[in-house]
Amino acid sequence: MRRSKNAYWIPTNRCVMQSLKSYAHELSECAPYIPMIIMDSGDKEIEAHNEQAVKFVNKKYNNIKIYHFNQEEQAKVISKILHHAGYEHLFKLFIHSGVNYGAVMNRIFLLSAAMNIDIIHRRDSDTHLQPNCPFPIEAEIQLMNCKGNYVAGSGYVGEWSLDLKPFIKQDAALFSVFFSALGVPEDLHDQAFNCLESGAKSYFKNDDFNKANTEGFYYPDAGNFVLKDLHKEFPCLPSDAISSDYFMFRMAYAFGKNVIFHERRVSHKYHDKRNSNYNSYIKSLIKYSDMRPIYWSLKDEIYDISDQINKTCNTSRNKYIADIIVNKSQDNINHRIKNIENIASEFISKVYPEAAKDILENSDRIIEDCNNDYQNHAHLLYAWHKIIASANKISFELENLN
């Protein structure tokens, strides 16, 4: 049996030096055989800076291999994969300008498949190792060696994983306003708040390993996790909605694959551009408020009949999932429009009145944009296994980046 092959990814759209040095230390100490890949997002000035950062850190930690993967090089590999699979028209769902959380994760998935990677470790470039905490990768390697485990990870200390602080500072009651709009029952609001507030202060004391809870409040964060094989099965939602890169976590739960939460959190701080370009974040938050109820109900619906779906081939299973997503995107349009209008008037307006006004004037277009994302996700699900098979045949080698 072939030994599982790992890779350690840091996707970024900013200067990566702090996180790069931190996580290079982690690999150097614990898993020097695992390659680290800095995956850039297209800004030429930042890419040039990060290329030099990789060269500098490679010299300092000469027992590990760090590779810089700029967007132009990513595009060449992905274009080749899609061409051989007959899905060139899906290229724009992987490579484009602007923030798109799900597309970034799908690029990692597809490029990993081209490199024959089975186990993906991911850290985000606005994080670094927590002081006085054991290395997360030690737990990740241990947990991925346990049968039935397919995802493992932890959260953040420092900034919340969901950036609601400007609203909570204005009025603590706004937290419940937002979570009600997400479809989270009121009796779970305290648990959700504690997950964000207490979690951000949960500096390491002791190791503890637990299955992620079904409500999703204690799922690993996308900037501090490892997964095994799921990238070959499920693409993420290609969207700029927050948490569009969490789809594989939900599918793991739906199909009875263990998602493990550990306590080796990483330190997290939002980058400066977040505060100077908050309109972009508001848009992603609004789209998340439409996505979350749809995809959470999808998870529960699949869970209820997962035994039946598992008896079908992988292609039929993904078609079934895609069909559900398409149907849900066409349901309750008026209710969904009213829901985001309610969030705009009762939540967003309390801190960002101009952004709220814009949402109210364009609520139907926002839902149309969300539906377009869901349709694109369905297209990827229909095609995913053929695309992954094509990636396997490409057999890209990291040494090509040198």
Wavefront OBJ file of the C-alpha trace (Angstrom):
o trace
v 0.000 0.000 0.000
v 1.310 3.447 -0.931
v 2.197 5.648 2.017
v -0.025 8.724 2.366
v 1.542 11.876 0.960
v 1.205 15.206 2.818
v 1.527 18.868 1.871
v 1.335 22.019 4.006
v -0.435 24.977 2.358
v -0.497 28.677 3.228
v -2.756 30.547 0.785
v -2.314 34.305 0.905
v -3.168 37.672 -0.622
v -0.789 39.595 1.676
v 2.850 39.647 2.763
v 3.450 36.299 4.394
v 6.753 36.654 6.283
v 5.458 36.435 9.882
v 3.316 33.358 9.362
v 5.913 31.799 7.055
v 8.665 31.988 9.690
v 6.323 30.692 12.383
v 5.081 27.677 10.442
v 8.464 26.885 8.903
v 9.642 26.437 12.491
v 6.737 24.044 13.103
v 7.616 21.914 10.092
v 11.346 22.014 10.779
v 10.806 20.708 14.310
v 8.068 18.142 13.675
v 7.705 17.103 10.039
v 10.592 18.227 7.817
v 9.572 15.670 5.179
v 6.340 17.601 4.436
v 6.689 20.328 1.761
v 5.297 23.786 2.471
v 3.577 25.667 -0.364
v 2.914 29.409 -0.287
v 0.007 29.882 -2.698
v -0.304 33.500 -3.823
v -3.379 35.282 -5.185
v -2.211 37.456 -8.028
v -0.983 40.816 -6.685
v 2.401 41.158 -8.437
v 4.000 43.347 -5.777
v 2.952 41.005 -2.969
v 3.987 37.945 -4.970
v 7.463 39.415 -5.501
v 7.761 40.137 -1.775
v 6.627 36.622 -0.864
v 9.007 35.019 -3.341
v 11.892 36.729 -1.562
v 10.463 35.766 1.832
v 10.406 32.108 0.765
v 14.057 32.293 -0.337
v 15.054 33.903 2.973
v 13.221 31.378 5.156
v 14.402 28.430 3.046
v 17.972 29.416 3.911
v 17.179 29.641 7.621
v 15.375 26.276 7.740
v 17.455 24.245 5.329
v 16.022 20.902 6.473
v 12.613 21.647 4.906
v 11.369 22.510 1.422
v 9.294 25.673 0.910
v 7.828 26.464 -2.502
v 6.308 29.691 -3.816
v 3.349 29.088 -6.142
v 2.260 32.323 -7.832
v -1.141 32.642 -9.448
v 0.154 32.564 -13.011
v 1.782 29.181 -12.376
v -1.373 27.921 -10.648
v -3.443 29.019 -13.647
v -1.251 27.069 -16.067
v -1.655 23.823 -14.119
v -5.386 24.263 -13.552
v -5.980 25.183 -17.197
v -4.192 22.019 -18.279
v -6.229 19.879 -15.864
v -9.549 21.351 -16.992
v -8.617 21.084 -20.682
v -7.879 17.370 -20.405
v -11.096 16.845 -18.427
v -13.175 18.753 -20.983
v -14.229 21.461 -18.513
v -12.287 24.526 -19.693
v -15.431 26.627 -19.191
v -15.114 26.172 -15.403
v -11.711 27.903 -15.254
v -13.198 31.163 -13.941
v -14.441 29.307 -10.845
v -10.828 28.677 -9.822
v -8.817 31.710 -10.960
v -10.106 35.280 -10.755
v -9.427 38.588 -9.037
v -10.888 39.475 -5.666
v -11.645 37.493 -2.531
v -13.245 34.088 -2.991
v -12.841 31.751 -0.025
v -14.215 28.650 -1.696
v -12.200 29.106 -4.897
v -8.970 29.310 -2.891
v -9.748 26.027 -1.190
v -10.682 24.411 -4.502
v -7.351 25.501 -5.988
v -5.593 23.787 -3.084
v -7.714 20.675 -3.659
v -7.076 20.514 -7.395
v -3.351 21.267 -7.207
v -3.000 18.705 -4.397
v -4.639 16.091 -6.595
v -2.198 16.946 -9.390
v 0.661 16.360 -6.907
v -0.838 13.080 -5.680
v -1.346 14.573 -2.189
v -3.601 12.614 0.186
v -3.357 14.760 3.332
v -3.670 18.560 3.262
v -2.497 20.716 6.175
v -3.564 24.368 5.994
v -2.676 27.535 7.876
v -3.756 31.072 6.982
v -1.372 33.969 6.507
v -3.073 36.142 9.151
v -2.186 33.519 11.798
v 0.940 32.249 13.519
v 1.839 29.713 16.193
v 0.492 30.357 19.672
v 3.285 30.833 22.237
v 3.727 28.028 24.780
v 1.551 25.641 22.805
v 2.546 22.267 21.321
v 2.749 22.222 17.532
v -0.655 21.620 15.880
v 0.885 19.431 13.190
v 1.892 16.834 15.794
v -1.781 16.371 16.672
v -2.785 16.443 13.006
v -0.416 13.650 12.036
v -1.490 11.584 15.016
v -5.195 12.068 14.321
v -4.938 11.333 10.597
v -3.370 7.976 11.475
v -6.554 6.981 13.326
v -9.144 5.068 11.341
v -12.342 7.000 10.632
v -10.790 10.461 11.075
v -10.933 12.633 7.960
v -10.710 16.183 9.335
v -8.916 17.515 12.408
v -8.087 20.990 13.533
v -8.684 23.759 16.006
v -9.640 27.397 16.246
v -7.983 30.725 16.955
v -6.867 32.776 19.911
v -6.920 36.527 19.484
v -9.463 37.715 16.937
v -12.789 35.931 16.534
v -13.037 33.606 13.550
v -16.273 35.439 12.601
v -15.638 39.180 12.661
v -18.666 40.548 14.494
v -16.814 42.677 17.038
v -17.818 46.096 15.583
v -21.470 45.127 16.032
v -21.091 43.605 19.496
v -19.248 46.707 20.718
v -22.200 48.800 19.537
v -24.831 46.576 21.173
v -24.343 43.045 22.570
v -27.924 42.160 21.624
v -26.968 42.381 17.940
v -25.284 39.005 18.237
v -28.659 37.289 18.669
v -30.183 39.381 15.891
v -27.587 38.061 13.471
v -27.684 34.436 14.619
v -31.481 34.372 14.459
v -31.192 35.442 10.832
v -28.821 32.522 10.260
v -31.539 30.138 11.394
v -29.767 29.238 14.654
v -32.329 28.475 17.411
v -32.374 31.038 20.211
v -31.483 28.462 22.856
v -28.140 27.916 21.070
v -27.130 31.582 20.875
v -25.229 31.508 24.182
v -23.324 28.442 23.046
v -22.431 30.155 19.775
v -21.274 33.292 21.610
v -19.181 31.281 24.058
v -17.561 29.423 21.189
v -16.374 32.701 19.669
v -15.638 34.694 22.822
v -14.214 31.965 25.068
v -12.472 30.231 22.190
v -10.556 33.389 21.319
v -9.213 33.409 24.902
v -8.566 29.660 25.186
v -4.799 29.725 25.349
v -3.308 26.259 25.536
v -3.490 24.431 28.870
v -3.979 20.749 28.076
v -4.562 18.546 25.063
v -8.149 17.514 24.507
v -9.570 15.763 21.441
v -13.298 15.710 20.736
v -15.587 15.106 17.806
v -16.906 18.389 16.434
v -20.430 19.084 17.653
v -23.380 18.798 15.304
v -24.328 22.491 15.615
v -21.009 23.420 14.034
v -19.852 25.866 16.713
v -16.789 23.751 17.492
v -15.673 22.881 13.988
v -12.034 23.513 13.087
v -11.334 26.852 11.444
v -10.256 26.811 7.809
v -6.938 28.430 8.785
v -5.884 25.675 11.192
v -6.806 22.179 10.034
v -5.847 18.997 8.230
v -7.990 16.800 5.992
v -7.518 13.412 4.411
v -8.845 12.435 0.957
v -11.978 14.606 1.087
v -10.498 17.031 -1.455
v -10.818 14.241 -4.011
v -14.531 13.888 -3.258
v -16.100 17.315 -2.694
v -15.351 20.791 -4.087
v -16.187 23.798 -1.942
v -18.757 26.452 -2.799
v -16.939 28.924 -5.127
v -18.088 32.101 -3.435
v -16.901 35.203 -1.598
v -19.336 34.320 1.203
v -17.619 33.743 4.527
v -17.292 29.999 5.301
v -17.781 28.964 1.680
v -14.579 26.962 2.225
v -16.119 24.760 4.952
v -18.186 22.481 2.694
v -15.979 19.403 3.158
v -16.370 19.686 6.950
v -20.149 19.511 6.557
v -19.952 16.591 4.120
v -17.634 14.711 6.475
v -20.261 14.984 9.189
v -23.107 14.123 6.812
v -21.399 10.898 5.731
v -20.268 9.790 9.175
v -16.582 10.675 8.800
v -15.015 11.958 12.011
v -14.219 15.656 12.358
v -11.950 16.098 15.397
v -11.452 19.343 17.318
v -8.240 19.733 19.312
v -7.000 22.533 21.587
v -3.808 23.584 19.790
v -5.163 26.879 18.514
v -3.146 29.371 16.484
v -2.955 33.130 17.064
v -5.137 35.153 14.706
v -5.283 38.835 13.836
v -7.180 40.399 10.946
v -4.994 42.234 8.457
v -5.117 46.006 8.079
v -7.084 45.938 4.802
v -10.070 44.432 6.641
v -10.671 47.703 8.470
v -10.076 49.921 5.423
v -12.314 47.892 3.085
v -15.173 46.809 5.311
v -17.786 46.962 2.519
v -16.274 43.853 0.972
v -16.562 42.041 4.294
v -20.168 43.195 4.762
v -21.012 41.688 1.376
v -19.409 38.373 2.337
v -21.262 38.448 5.671
v -24.625 39.073 3.980
v -24.022 36.264 1.489
v -23.052 33.997 4.380
v -26.404 34.738 6.020
v -28.141 33.321 2.930
v -25.735 30.408 2.477
v -25.671 29.149 6.059
v -29.339 28.050 6.384
v -29.296 26.435 2.929
v -26.096 24.471 3.407
v -26.821 23.548 7.006
v -30.161 22.029 6.010
v -28.353 20.266 3.143
v -25.968 18.683 5.653
v -28.848 17.435 7.804
v -30.831 16.180 4.803
v -27.895 14.146 3.516
v -27.114 12.808 6.982
v -30.628 11.370 7.243
v -30.193 9.287 4.074
v -26.395 8.922 3.944
v -26.528 5.122 4.116
v -28.673 5.067 0.985
v -26.468 7.581 -0.861
v -23.287 5.727 0.073
v -24.514 2.713 -1.889
v -24.290 4.714 -5.123
v -21.092 5.504 -7.029
v -19.248 8.724 -6.158
v -20.418 10.490 -9.331
v -24.073 9.678 -8.594
v -23.618 10.772 -4.985
v -22.267 14.169 -6.019
v -25.039 14.568 -8.590
v -27.572 13.909 -5.845
v -25.956 16.573 -3.636
v -25.781 19.041 -6.541
v -29.440 18.507 -7.398
v -30.432 19.306 -3.816
v -28.372 22.518 -3.915
v -29.983 23.574 -7.212
v -33.480 22.918 -5.839
v -32.761 24.830 -2.622
v -31.428 27.782 -4.611
v -34.794 28.061 -6.330
v -36.890 27.846 -3.156
v -38.167 30.594 -0.857
v -36.728 33.453 -2.897
v -39.008 36.079 -1.357
v -38.323 34.832 2.173
v -34.564 34.941 1.549
v -34.764 38.480 0.170
v -36.740 39.580 3.249
v -34.196 37.866 5.514
v -31.220 39.817 4.173
v -33.271 43.016 4.205
v -33.988 42.327 7.875
v -30.277 41.816 8.557
v -29.504 45.074 6.755
v -32.073 47.104 8.695
v -31.788 45.446 12.114
v -28.085 44.551 12.177
v -25.834 46.148 9.533
v -27.442 49.599 9.799
v -26.505 49.911 13.479
v -22.827 50.262 12.535
v -22.686 50.737 8.752
v -25.831 52.629 7.665
v -24.597 53.344 4.126
v -23.781 49.669 3.539
v -27.225 48.738 4.886
v -28.898 51.183 2.505
v -27.044 49.639 -0.427
v -28.133 46.128 0.625
v -31.770 47.204 0.912
v -31.674 48.742 -2.558
v -30.074 45.654 -4.121
v -31.424 42.746 -2.078
v -32.864 40.921 -5.088
v -29.539 41.205 -6.925
v -27.693 39.852 -3.889
v -29.904 36.765 -3.819
v -29.397 36.395 -7.569
v -25.631 36.514 -6.965
v -25.952 33.892 -4.216
v -27.978 31.644 -6.504
v -25.332 31.993 -9.189
v -22.749 30.776 -6.643
v -24.929 27.773 -5.772
v -25.401 26.917 -9.438
v -21.626 27.098 -9.959
v -21.114 24.792 -6.999
v -23.504 22.303 -8.569
v -21.513 22.460 -11.832
v -18.335 21.636 -9.908
v -20.004 18.770 -8.056
v -21.291 17.268 -11.306
v -17.798 17.422 -12.825
v -15.525 16.917 -9.825
v -14.547 13.276 -10.190
v -13.633 13.703 -13.853
v -11.627 16.812 -12.979
v -9.790 15.010 -10.167
v -9.068 12.061 -12.478
v -7.574 14.510 -14.964
v -5.477 16.104 -12.200
v -4.133 12.679 -11.218
v -2.973 12.135 -14.811
v -1.234 15.540 -15.000
v 1.162 14.517 -12.197
v 2.610 17.946 -11.419
v 5.897 18.018 -9.460
v 6.730 20.798 -6.988
v 10.285 20.868 -8.287
v 8.839 22.472 -11.442
v 8.441 25.656 -9.389
v 12.199 26.039 -8.801
l 1 2 3 4 5 6 7 8 9 10 11 12 13 14 15 16 17 18 19 20 21 22 23 24 25 26 27 28 29 30 31 32 33 34 35 36 37 38 39 40 41 42 43 44 45 46 47 48 49 50 51 52 53 54 55 56 57 58 59 60 61 62 63 64 65 66 67 68 69 70 71 72 73 74 75 76 77 78 79 80 81 82 83 84 85 86 87 88 89 90 91 92 93 94 95 96 97 98 99 100 101 102 103 104 105 106 107 108 109 110 111 112 113 114 115 116 117 118 119 120 121 122 123 124 125 126 127 128 129 130 131 132 133 134 135 136 137 138 139 140 141 142 143 144 145 146 147 148 149 150 151 152 153 154 155 156 157 158 159 160 161 162 163 164 165 166 167 168 169 170 171 172 173 174 175 176 177 178 179 180 181 182 183 184 185 186 187 188 189 190 191 192 193 194 195 196 197 198 199 200 201 202 203 204 205 206 207 208 209 210 211 212 213 214 215 216 217 218 219 220 221 222 223 224 225 226 227 228 229 230 231 232 233 234 235 236 237 238 239 240 241 242 243 244 245 246 247 248 249 250 251 252 253 254 255 256 257 258 259 260 261 262 263 264 265 266 267 268 269 270 271 272 273 274 275 276 277 278 279 280 281 282 283 284 285 286 287 288 289 290 291 292 293 294 295 296 297 298 299 300 301 302 303 304 305 306 307 308 309 310 311 312 313 314 315 316 317 318 319 320 321 322 323 324 325 326 327 328 329 330 331 332 333 334 335 336 337 338 339 340 341 342 343 344 345 346 347 348 349 350 351 352 353 354 355 356 357 358 359 360 361 362 363 364 365 366 367 368 369 370 371 372 373 374 375 376 377 378 379 380 381 382 383 384 385 386 387 388 389 390 391 392 393 394 395 396 397 398 399 400 401 402
